[in-house]
Amino acid sequence: DAGVTQSPTHLIKTRGQHVTLRCSPISGHKSVSWYQQVLGQGPQFIFQYYEKEERGRGNFPDRFSARQFPNYSSELNVNALLLGDSALYLCASSLSGSPQETQYFGPGTRLLVL
Amino acid sequence: AQRVTQPEKLLSVFKGAPVELKCNYSYSGSPELFWYVQYSRQRLQLLLRHISRESIKGFTADLNKGETSFHLKKPFAQEEDSAMYYCALRTKAAGNKLTFGGGTRVLVKP
């Protein structure tokens, strides 16, 4: 099993553009969470999805949105990019998203906004 | 709101010396505490969680509710322990959401 996979590995955008990041969970995992990690800081929770429903949302503006597909993969969308959106975006998966479960992280997508 | 603080950005120790990474948290209830590790060019992975009370790779951590701390310790550091370490907290009310500290970089010198 390749574990959690994310694409692309890195990308460069300019201010005002839109970006879509993708995540495929570990086979059998139905819950996906997204985190933003700004350089020099710890990851910060953005969203959690389970069975295509949003289960949790962090303190991020409405420019950030996500969705989960029937195969449990997920997309994170960010509109009207700002310089401050430059970060490593991490995806984590777990079986059902219950608090007792371990979350497994992907390698991340590094986004640079110019 | 919950918060996790790791006061040291960098810890540099010699091989064979003890190492202790500090983690303090603020939360009024009973949280679940974790340590995650990220080795060079690898993804973030769980090192240990306070609920399991086990020792992983020689590391231990004790939850001190009185001092709201969850410090990570290892009596004899090895070069392969060089990595970025993150303390994280989870609460029942927040479900699956993890709140991370800022991280501590550990450098073990030969």
Chai-1 contact restraints between the chains, C-beta under 6 A:
chainA,res_idxA,chainB,res_idxB,connection_type,confidence,min_distance_angstrom,max_distance_angstrom,comment,restraint_id
A,Q41,B,G102,contact,1.0,0.0,6.0,A-B,restraint_1
A,G42,B,Y86,contact,1.0,0.0,6.0,A-B,restraint_2
A,G42,B,F100,contact,1.0,0.0,6.0,A-B,restraint_3
A,G42,B,G101,contact,1.0,0.0,6.0,A-B,restraint_4
A,G42,B,G102,contact,1.0,0.0,6.0,A-B,restraint_5
A,G42,B,G103,contact,1.0,0.0,6.0,A-B,restraint_6
A,P43,B,F100,contact,1.0,0.0,6.0,A-B,restraint_7
A,F45,B,K97,contact,1.0,0.0,6.0,A-B,restraint_8
A,Q48,B,N96,contact,1.0,0.0,6.0,A-B,restraint_9
A,G56,B,G95,contact,1.0,0.0,6.0,A-B,restraint_10
A,G56,B,K97,contact,1.0,0.0,6.0,A-B,restraint_11
A,G97,B,N96,contact,1.0,0.0,6.0,A-B,restraint_12
A,P99,B,K92,contact,1.0,0.0,6.0,A-B,restraint_13
A,P99,B,G95,contact,1.0,0.0,6.0,A-B,restraint_14
A,T102,B,L46,contact,1.0,0.0,6.0,A-B,restraint_15
A,F105,B,R43,contact,1.0,0.0,6.0,A-B,restraint_16
A,F105,B,L44,contact,1.0,0.0,6.0,A-B,restraint_17
A,P107,B,R43,contact,1.0,0.0,6.0,A-B,restraint_18
